[in-house]
Amino acid sequence: MMRAILVGILVLMAAGIGWLTFDWYQTRHGGEPYGAPFTLTDQKGQPITEAAFRGQPTALFFGFTHCPEVCPTTLFEMDGWLKKIGNEGKDIKVYFISIDPERDTPEIMNSYVSNVSDRVTGITGAPDKVAAMAKAFGIYSKKVPLEGSDYTMDHTASVLLLDGKGDFFGTIAYGESGDTAVAKLKRLAGKG
């Protein structure tokens, strides 16, 4: 009984955070297109622009291939959620945008995302262009030095959802329940 109450509270909190994020975006952008124009490189070495995020529902996740937990977990879960909704979500495009382009070349991105899902397209590019694109989408990222010359990246861990026009549709928070994430993806697919 207590567990059911806690689960209910967590679902309500996740829904509240999603609504606040949506409300914040609408207030801040009020009809302006989400993000900004960009030209980066996909995992196959081909140019990719904001046009890729138009014409179908889209999920964006910003991360990096050296990420120890959040990124591989999110991409693995996304693949599972898409499999769960099956044909209903066939038009949803998923993009993994590197916030560590110094290490994440197209070849590395291709190897990384190909090991997780055939539904995910990796995106990287020049560091200044990646930083500008992430900033335009409201993504926080920061290089964090480790011992020696190594480093990690601190970053926003939410998946951004865009409708078929490329407008902000919502988020899936890291650690959000699978059932809630699937429900959001189904709504996104219906809106696409």
TORZALUM-781544 format. One line per 3 residues: for each residue x, y, z of N, C-alpha, C. Coordinates in pm, whole numbers, padded with zeros to 5 digits, always signed. Example, Ala and Ser with C-alpha at 12.3 -4.5 7.8 and 13.67 -1.06 7.14 Angstrom:
2
+01319,-00569,+00780,+01230,-00450,+00780,+01320,-00330,+00780  +01285,-00225,+00708,+01367,-00106,+00714,+01290,+00003,+00787
END
This chain:
192
+00083,-00120,+00000,+00000,+00000,+00000,+00087,+00126,+00000  +00188,+00125,+00089,+00276,+00241,+00099,+00354,+00259,-00033  +00393,+00148,-00093,+00467,+00154,-00219,+00379,+00217,-00329
+00253,+00180,-00335,+00161,+00235,-00435,+00146,+00386,-00416  +00139,+00430,-00292,+00128,+00573,-00263,+00254,+00645,-00309  +00371,+00588,-00281,+00498,+00649,-00323,+00509,+00655,-00475
+00469,+00548,-00542,+00471,+00547,-00688,+00378,+00655,-00742  +00260,+00667,-00683,+00164,+00769,-00724,+00221,+00909,-00706  +00287,+00932,-00595,+00349,+01063,-00569,+00457,+01091,-00673
+00541,+00991,-00701,+00648,+01009,-00801,+00592,+01038,-00939  +00484,+00970,-00978,+00423,+00995,-01108,+00368,+01138,-01113  +00303,+01181,-01007,+00250,+01318,-01003,+00362,+01421,-01008
+00474,+01392,-00938,+00588,+01484,-00941,+00646,+01492,-01082  +00661,+01378,-01149,+00716,+01376,-01286,+00623,+01453,-01380  +00493,+01433,-01366,+00398,+01505,-01451,+00406,+01656,-01423
+00419,+01691,-01297,+00431,+01833,-01260,+00555,+01898,-01318  +00667,+01826,-01312,+00792,+01879,-01368,+00777,+01895,-01519  +00717,+01796,-01584,+00695,+01806,-01729,+00609,+01926,-01763
+00501,+01947,-01688,+00414,+02061,-01714,+00486,+02192,-01690  +00563,+02203,-01581,+00637,+02325,-01553,+00739,+02355,-01663  +00806,+02251,-01714,+00902,+02269,-01823,+00830,+02321,-01946
+00717,+02261,-01979,+00639,+02303,-02096,+00592,+02447,-02078  +00539,+02479,-01960,+00490,+02613,-01932,+00603,+02716,-01940  +00720,+02681,-01883,+00837,+02768,-01889,+00874,+02796,-02034
+00876,+02690,-02114,+00915,+02707,-02254,+00816,+02798,-02328  +00687,+02773,-02310,+00586,+02852,-02379,+00595,+02999,-02338  +00619,+03025,-02210,+00630,+03161,-02162,+00754,+03228,-02220
+00864,+03154,-02224,+00991,+03208,-02270,+00993,+03229,-02421  +00938,+03137,-02498,+00951,+03141,-02642,+00825,+03188,-02714  +00710,+03176,-02653,+00585,+03229,-02706,+00568,+03222,-02857
+00579,+03107,-02916,+00552,+03091,-03058,+00675,+03094,-03146  +00791,+03135,-03093,+00913,+03131,-03173,+00954,+02986,-03195  +01024,+02957,-03306,+01071,+02820,-03327,+01166,+02778,-03214
+01161,+02652,-03182,+01246,+02599,-03075,+01384,+02574,-03130  +01486,+02605,-03052,+01623,+02585,-03096,+01664,+02698,-03189  +01757,+02669,-03279,+01808,+02767,-03375,+01867,+02690,-03493
+01885,+02758,-03606,+01949,+02691,-03719,+02089,+02641,-03682  +02126,+02526,-03736,+02259,+02471,-03712,+02298,+02383,-03831  +02427,+02363,-03846,+02481,+02266,-03941,+02588,+02188,-03867
+02562,+02060,-03845,+02656,+01972,-03777,+02680,+01850,-03866  +02730,+01743,-03808,+02764,+01622,-03884,+02700,+01502,-03818  +02637,+01415,-03899,+02580,+01294,-03840,+02687,+01185,-03829
+02649,+01072,-03774,+02744,+00965,-03747,+02804,+00903,-03873  +02742,+00930,-03989,+02794,+00880,-04117,+02882,+00983,-04186  +02904,+01098,-04119,+02989,+01202,-04176,+02915,+01297,-04269
+02782,+01289,-04271,+02702,+01374,-04359,+02652,+01497,-04283  +02638,+01610,-04354,+02584,+01730,-04288,+02441,+01705,-04241  +02408,+01765,-04129,+02271,+01757,-04076,+02235,+01895,-04021
+02111,+01937,-04047,+02065,+02068,-04001,+01936,+02051,-03921  +01884,+02163,-03875,+01759,+02163,-03798,+01643,+02107,-03880  +01656,+02103,-04011,+01549,+02047,-04096,+01522,+01900,-04062
+01621,+01830,-04008,+01602,+01690,-03971,+01499,+01675,-03858  +01477,+01781,-03783,+01384,+01776,-03671,+01242,+01820,-03710  +01216,+01831,-03839,+01085,+01872,-03889,+01024,+01758,-03969
+00893,+01751,-03971,+00824,+01654,-04055,+00788,+01524,-03987  +00835,+01504,-03865,+00801,+01385,-03789,+00829,+01414,-03641  +00768,+01339,-03551,+00799,+01358,-03409,+00945,+01319,-03384
+01008,+01393,-03292,+01152,+01376,-03270,+01183,+01376,-03121  +01280,+01292,-03083,+01334,+01290,-02947,+01482,+01323,-02956  +01527,+01420,-02876,+01667,+01462,-02874,+01726,+01434,-02737
+01846,+01376,-02736,+01917,+01358,-02610,+02060,+01406,-02629  +02103,+01496,-02542,+02238,+01550,-02546,+02322,+01476,-02444  +02436,+01422,-02486,+02522,+01347,-02396,+02659,+01326,-02458
+02729,+01221,-02414,+02862,+01195,-02467,+02896,+01048,-02451  +02984,+00999,-02538,+03012,+00855,-02543,+03094,+00804,-02426  +03165,+00892,-02356,+03244,+00849,-02239,+03161,+00854,-02111
+03035,+00882,-02123,+02945,+00892,-02008,+02933,+00755,-01940  +02954,+00749,-01809,+02953,+00619,-01743,+02815,+00560,-01716  +02712,+00643,-01705,+02582,+00587,-01665,+02462,+00649,-01734
+02445,+00779,-01723,+02324,+00845,-01769,+02299,+00824,-01918  +02400,+00846,-02001,+02381,+00838,-02146,+02350,+00697,-02195  +02433,+00597,-02159,+02399,+00463,-02207,+02265,+00415,-02153
+02234,+00450,-02029,+02106,+00409,-01970,+01990,+00472,-02046  +01999,+00602,-02072,+01892,+00673,-02142,+01871,+00617,-02282  +01979,+00595,-02356,+01966,+00543,-02492,+01912,+00400,-02492
+01956,+00318,-02398,+01905,+00181,-02386,+01755,+00183,-02353  +01717,+00269,-02258,+01575,+00279,-02221,+01491,+00330,-02338  +01543,+00431,-02410,+01470,+00484,-02526,+01445,+00374,-02628
+01546,+00292,-02656,+01530,+00182,-02749,+01420,+00087,-02701  +01419,+00057,-02572,+01316,-00031,-02515,+01178,+00029,-02521  +01166,+00159,-02494,+01036,+00225,-02500,+00981,+00224,-02642
+01069,+00250,-02740,+01025,+00249,-02879,+00981,+00109,-02922  +01052,+00008,-02876,+01012,-00130,-02907,+00877,-00161,-02843  +00855,-00108,-02724,+00730,-00134,-02652,+00610,-00073,-02725
+00626,+00047,-02782,+00512,+00107,-02853,+00503,+00059,-02997  +00605,-00009,-03044,+00601,-00075,-03174,+00566,+00016,-03289  +00478,-00031,-03375,+00442,+00038,-03497,+00383,+00177,-03471
+00324,+00193,-03354,+00264,+00322,-03318,+00369,+00434,-03316  +00493,+00398,-03284,+00600,+00499,-03276,+00700,+00492,-03389  +00662,+00429,-03499,+00758,+00406,-03609,+00811,+00535,-03671
+00737,+00643,-03661,+00779,+00769,-03722,+00865,+00856,-03630  +00878,+00819,-03504,+00959,+00898,-03411,+01107,+00882,-03448  +01173,+00994,-03472,+01318,+00995,-03497,+01388,+01030,-03367
+01499,+00962,-03341,+01575,+00985,-03218,+01717,+01028,-03255  +01763,+01136,-03190,+01897,+01187,-03214,+01973,+01197,-03083  +02100,+01154,-03086,+02192,+01165,-02973,+02298,+01267,-03013
+02294,+01384,-02951,+02384,+01492,-02986,+02497,+01497,-02884  +02621,+01486,-02932,+02736,+01488,-02842,+02762,+01628,-02790  +02782,+01638,-02658,+02825,+01764,-02598,+02975,+01756,-02571
+03041,+01653,-02626,+03186,+01633,-02613,+03245,+01604,-02752  +03230,+01700,-02846,+03274,+01673,-02983,+03425,+01658,-02998  +03502,+01702,-02898,+03647,+01684,-02905,+03683,+01536,-02911
+03609,+01453,-02841,+03635,+01308,-02841,+03537,+01233,-02930  +03417,+01286,-02947,+03311,+01214,-03019,+03310,+01248,-03168  +03397,+01184,-03242,+03401,+01200,-03387,+03282,+01127,-03448
+03252,+01151,-03575,+03144,+01075,-03639,+03165,+00924,-03630  +03288,+00877,-03646,+03317,+00734,-03639,+03287,+00677,-03500  +03327,+00750,-03398,+03301,+00705,-03260,+03151,+00708,-03232
+03083,+00814,-03277,+02938,+00822,-03258,+02868,+00706,-03329  +02913,+00674,-03450,+02852,+00565,-03526,+02866,+00432,-03452  +02985,+00405,-03404,+03008,+00281,-03330,+02924,+00276,-03202
+02919,+00388,-03131,+02848,+00395,-03003,+02697,+00373,-03021  +02634,+00454,-03108,+02489,+00443,-03122,+02448,+00314,-03192  +02531,+00264,-03282,+02499,+00139,-03351,+02495,+00020,-03256
+02570,+00029,-03147,+02569,-00077,-03046,+02446,-00071,-02957  +02376,+00041,-02960,+02259,+00058,-02873,+02129,+00035,-02950  +02116,+00101,-03066,+01989,+00097,-03137,+02007,+00140,-03282
+01930,+00081,-03369,+01929,+00126,-03508,+01831,+00242,-03527  +01764,+00283,-03420,+01668,+00394,-03426,+01732,+00528,-03390  +01856,+00526,-03342,+01922,+00648,-03294,+02025,+00695,-03397
+02025,+00825,-03425,+02126,+00886,-03511,+02214,+00975,-03425  +02345,+00953,-03434,+02440,+01035,-03361,+02473,+01163,-03436  +02492,+01272,-03361,+02526,+01402,-03419,+02645,+01460,-03342
+02740,+01515,-03414,+02856,+01581,-03355,+02895,+01696,-03446  +03009,+01759,-03421,+03053,+01869,-03505,+03160,+01951,-03437  +03187,+02066,-03493,+03286,+02157,-03434,+03239,+02199,-03295
+03331,+02203,-03197,+03290,+02236,-03059,+03208,+02363,-03046  +03245,+02469,-03116,+03170,+02594,-03104,+03029,+02582,-03160  +03015,+02506,-03269,+02883,+02487,-03329,+02795,+02397,-03242
+02855,+02294,-03184,+02779,+02207,-03093,+02734,+02286,-02971  +02825,+02367,-02914,+02791,+02447,-02796,+02678,+02544,-02827  +02681,+02608,-02945,+02575,+02702,-02982,+02442,+02630,-02999
+02444,+02512,-03059,+02321,+02436,-03080,+02263,+02392,-02945  +02348,+02340,-02856,+02301,+02298,-02724,+02241,+02416,-02647  +02307,+02530,-02652,+02256,+02648,-02583,+02120,+02690,-02638
+02104,+02683,-02770,+01977,+02721,-02832,+01863,+02631,-02788  +01896,+02507,-02752,+01794,+02414,-02704,+01784,+02413,-02552  +01853,+02504,-02485,+01845,+02515,-02340,+01917,+02404,-02266
+02020,+02347,-02328,+02094,+02236,-02268,+02217,+02288,-02194  +02231,+02247,-02070,+02348,+02280,-01990,+02454,+02173,-02012  +02579,+02216,-02031,+02691,+02123,-02034,+02817,+02194,-01988
+02903,+02117,-01920,+03026,+02175,-01867,+03131,+02066,-01854  +03252,+02096,-01899,+03364,+02003,-01885,+03410,+02003,-01739  +03426,+01883,-01683,+03468,+01868,-01544,+03599,+01790,-01541
+03710,+01857,-01500,+03839,+01789,-01498,+03841,+01673,-01398  +03912,+01566,-01437,+03937,+01452,-01350,+04087,+01444,-01325  +04131,+01344,-01251,+04274,+01327,-01226,+04349,+01314,-01356
+04471,+01366,-01357,+04551,+01360,-01479,+04495,+01457,-01580  +04495,+01419,-01706,+04443,+01508,-01810,+04304,+01466,-01856  +04243,+01370,-01787,+04111,+01322,-01826,+04002,+01419,-01780
+03883,+01403,-01833,+03771,+01486,-01793,+03641,+01409,-01818  +03535,+01460,-01757,+03401,+01411,-01784,+03316,+01533,-01818  +03190,+01510,-01847,+03100,+01620,-01882,+02978,+01616,-01791
+02944,+01730,-01737,+02820,+01746,-01662,+02719,+01804,-01762  +02596,+01750,-01764,+02502,+01795,-01866,+02358,+01767,-01827  +02268,+01837,-01893,+02125,+01812,-01881,+02097,+01668,-01919
+02017,+01599,-01838,+01994,+01456,-01862,+01852,+01425,-01909  +01778,+01524,-01953,+01642,+01500,-02001,+01640,+01479,-02152  +01545,+01400,-02197,+01519,+01384,-02340,+01419,+01493,-02378
+01450,+01567,-02485,+01359,+01669,-02535,+01270,+01607,-02642  +01142,+01636,-02637,+01047,+01586,-02737,+00999,+01702,-02822  +01004,+01684,-02954,+00960,+01786,-03049,+00849,+01728,-03136
+00748,+01808,-03164,+00642,+01760,-03252,+00687,+01769,-03398  +00600,+01736,-03491,+00635,+01732,-03632,+00675,+01866,-03691  +00638,+01976,-03625,+00679,+02108,-03672,+00812,+02151,-03610
+00865,+02066,-03522,+00989,+02101,-03453,+00967,+02184,-03329  +00841,+02197,-03287,+00810,+02273,-03166,+00826,+02185,-03042  +00860,+02250,-02931,+00876,+02180,-02804,+00746,+02110,-02766
+00756,+01982,-02731,+00638,+01904,-02694,+00643,+01855,-02550  +00763,+01851,-02491,+00778,+01805,-02353,+00915,+01743,-02331  +00929,+01679,-02217,+01055,+01613,-02182,+01027,+01477,-02119
+01130,+01394,-02122,+01132,+01272,-02042,+01252,+01289,-01950  +01228,+01296,-01820,+01335,+01316,-01724,+01414,+01188,-01703  +01541,+01203,-01671,+01623,+01086,-01639,+01564,+01019,-01515
+01545,+00890,-01521,+01490,+00815,-01408,+01338,+00814,-01402  +01273,+00880,-01498,+01127,+00881,-01502,+01076,+00739,-01524  +00960,+00708,-01474,+00908,+00571,-01488,+00890,+00536,-01635
+00917,+00411,-01667,+00902,+00364,-01804,+00761,+00381,-01856  +00662,+00356,-01772,+00522,+00370,-01815,+00490,+00514,-01853  +00542,+00609,-01774,+00518,+00750,-01804,+00589,+00789,-01934
+00714,+00742,-01951,+00789,+00772,-02073,+00718,+00716,-02196  +00670,+00594,-02186,+00597,+00532,-02298,+00471,+00612,-02330  +00399,+00654,-02227,+00277,+00733,-02249,+00310,+00865,-02320
+00420,+00930,-02281,+00461,+01054,-02347,+00497,+01030,-02493  +00569,+00920,-02520,+00606,+00888,-02658,+00484,+00856,-02742  +00384,+00790,-02684,+00261,+00763,-02756,+00188,+00892,-02790
+00183,+00985,-02695,+00120,+01115,-02722,+00197,+01189,-02831  +00330,+01183,-02824,+00413,+01246,-02925,+00387,+01186,-03063  +00381,+01055,-03069,+00355,+00986,-03197,+00219,+01026,-03253
+00121,+01042,-03167,-00013,+01083,-03210,-00017,+01226,-03259  +00068,+01310,-03203,+00072,+01452,-03239,+00155,+01475,-03364  +00252,+01383,-03389,+00352,+01397,-03495,+00302,+01453,-03622
END
